[in-house]
Amino acid sequence: MAIALKPQDTIERLRQERISTLDEIYDRNGIPNETIVNKHSTFLTPSIEEFIRRSPFFLMATADGDGNCDVSPKGDPAGTVRIFDARTLAIPDRRGNRRVDGHRNILENPHIGLIFIIPNVDETLRVNGRAFISADPNLLASMAMDGKAPNLAIVVEIDEVYMHCARAFLRSGLWQPEQWPDPETVPTLRAIVAEQRGLPAPDESAGKRQEEYRTSLY
């Protein structure tokens, strides 16, 4: 059973007692063996290319020039990510909320991290590299969905590629339906935004929980 944290002074105490050296982390976690340290490559192998092609969903991490971070979920039918060669891939930039947080970050700081996920597969693939933004019409046309090309594409020049083991997915039970919550019990996007802005709670009665954007994906 988890022990509840004590209020208010807890954060200040945690700051004062924080881990501040790599040696302290190794003392707690142990030192990785050589196989783990050297498990990455600087290029895509045929099997890695196949993993990416089979992935319909991935996470894209960027940071601005000051190190402020952003992680965005990206999704399309499997096979939409374009693989140019063993060191380069391109991601379609579909319509979204127009905040362009990741775009701003890439303009300031090209470093990017991607984690590719395949449903019902516990292992994931990480790609680290440097990105730039393209509006090349031929590239965009090759990424069209439902007759609509993306406005932009993000081209990633690969520095590092490696697989993640299954522990996080096994611990979370992410692909085990018996552990899934009832969606009706989870706060909706509209409810969370209203709460953040101090607005009245939206009508969440039966049939009124779905946001309109779901009908216009492309």
C-alpha positions, 0 to 999 in steps of 0.5 A: 500500500502506498503511503500518503505524502505529507502536505505543503512542506514536502516539496521543499524537503524533496528539493533539499534532499534531491539527487544531484550527481550521476554517481548517486543515480548509479548507486541507486540504479546500478551500472548498465552492462555493455550490451545495454550501453551499446544497443543503439545504432546510427541508422535504420536496419531493414527490421527497424524500417519495418517496425516504423512502417507498421507503427500507426502512432508515435510521440514526438519530443522537441525543446526550444532554445531555452530547453523548454520541452514539448511532447506531441502525439502523432497518428496516421494509418501505418506506413504514412511515415516516409523513409528516404534512406537509413539515416532519414525519414519524414513525418506528415504534419496533419491539421491540429490545434495550430499552436505549432509548439513543436514547429517553433521548437524545431526552428530554435533547436533541431534536436528531436526524439520519437517513440514509435508504438504498435498496438498490442506490441509491448516493445517500442522504438526510439529515434533521436536526431535533428529535424527541419520543416519542409513544404516541398509539394512532391513530399507533401503530395506523397503523404496525402490522406483522403485526398488532402496533403499535409501543409508541412512535413518534418524531416528527421536526420537520424543520430541514434536508434534503439529499442525499448524493452516491454517493462513499461507496457507490461507494468501499465497493462496498456494492451490488456482490455480488462485493465482499461477504464470505462471511457465514460468515467474519464474527464473529457477534453471539454471538461478539462479545458473548462476547468482550466479556464474557470468556465462552467462545466459542459453538458456531459450527459449521454451522447454529448461527450464527443468533441466536434473535431472527431468528424474532421480528421484530415 
